[in-house]
Amino acid sequence: MEETQRIRQTLKKSIFEVFEKMFFVFLEPAETYPAGKEVLKASIRFRGPRSGTLDLLFAADLSMRMVQNLLLKEPDEMSERDVEDCLKESANVVCGNFLRLFDSSLTFDLSIPGFERNSEAPGEEKGEQAGNPVVIHFQSEDGGLSAVLRETGS
Amino acid sequence: MSFNILIVDDSNAMRSVIRKIISMSGFRVDSCFEAGNGREALSVLSSNWVDVILSDINMPEMNGLEFLETVRSHDLYHHIPVIMVSTEGSTDRIQEAFENGARGFIKKPFLPEDIRKVLYQVVGCQEDGEYGGNAENPSDSEEVDF
């Protein structure tokens, strides 16, 4: 359980850092996923001394805010591609940053990130069981974010 | 003196961000080319003069380390400084990039000043735009930690 705590803290730190530095979005921890109408999902796999998947689930308004802040575009100027691109890149950077913060002496290979619209919000039944997956929820002025980290072994 | 820059990243958003940061940094840019992976970047190099390359690592088709290796071993491109801009920042991966000839390494997430700082150092150019001419000195290489 101690290691699960370390994973959780490191993932949280990585997410705060990436969202503040890259997207100028300030997140607060939340107990559950703050439900939204539409959920967008960006996923990335990592392989190395440990392997697994990181899913980031975004409320639609939060994803718009991220595009707006990263690309300096107004909502009417944004394309579907901009949204997909920004969210995929956020998964890439969060995952890389997390692995580096967790142990910079370990080398991992990251997959090309994937993207899905109208994904299912993580409910209570999908919560942690014995620390795997690690599920963390956040809220922001523009809606919620959840991170789901699943380890699949090395 | 102004420079031709090539940005290699499979994320359109990230290319756009880097391009904006460079244009706002005061770094003198003549042309800014973009490519979505190493293979596309080689195609850009075959028909354009490029002074400095900023490349991601994790890309489809040809990744950044394969691209770096190809550039360093190419008769016409081996002199072009390559700066890696990547989320993959393990000690070994950074060392591998420098051993393969990278001149700088910027870890994502980065701040605008991080890009500017490394860019100026790698091309041996002072911030007033004057060319210092020491771009081949390996001690100019910089890893930026955020």
Boltz contact constraints between the chains, C-beta under 6 A:
constraints:
  - contact:
      token1: [A, 18]
      token2: [B, 109]
      max_distance: 6.0
  - contact:
      token1: [A, 21]
      token2: [B, 109]
      max_distance: 6.0
  - contact:
      token1: [A, 22]
      token2: [B, 109]
      max_distance: 6.0
  - contact:
      token1: [A, 71]
      token2: [B, 16]
      max_distance: 6.0
  - contact:
      token1: [A, 85]
      token2: [B, 11]
      max_distance: 6.0
  - contact:
      token1: [A, 85]
      token2: [B, 12]
      max_distance: 6.0
  - contact:
      token1: [A, 85]
      token2: [B, 13]
      max_distance: 6.0
  - contact:
      token1: [A, 86]
      token2: [B, 13]
      max_distance: 6.0
  - contact:
      token1: [A, 89]
      token2: [B, 11]
      max_distance: 6.0
  - contact:
      token1: [A, 89]
      token2: [B, 13]
      max_distance: 6.0
  - contact:
      token1: [A, 89]
      token2: [B, 14]
      max_distance: 6.0
  - contact:
      token1: [A, 92]
      token2: [B, 87]
      max_distance: 6.0
  - contact:
      token1: [A, 93]
      token2: [B, 87]
      max_distance: 6.0
  - contact:
      token1: [A, 93]
      token2: [B, 108]
      max_distance: 6.0
  - contact:
      token1: [A, 93]
      token2: [B, 109]
      max_distance: 6.0
  - contact:
      token1: [A, 96]
      token2: [B, 87]
      max_distance: 6.0
  - contact:
      token1: [A, 96]
      token2: [B, 88]
      max_distance: 6.0
  - contact:
      token1: [A, 100]
      token2: [B, 89]
      max_distance: 6.0
  - contact:
      token1: [A, 104]
      token2: [B, 90]
      max_distance: 6.0
  - contact:
      token1: [A, 104]
      token2: [B, 91]
      max_distance: 6.0
  - contact:
      token1: [A, 105]
      token2: [B, 91]
      max_distance: 6.0
  - contact:
      token1: [A, 107]
      token2: [B, 90]
      max_distance: 6.0
  - contact:
      token1: [A, 107]
      token2: [B, 92]
      max_distance: 6.0
  - contact:
      token1: [A, 107]
      token2: [B, 93]
      max_distance: 6.0
  - contact:
      token1: [A, 110]
      token2: [B, 58]
      max_distance: 6.0
  - contact:
      token1: [A, 112]
      token2: [B, 60]
      max_distance: 6.0
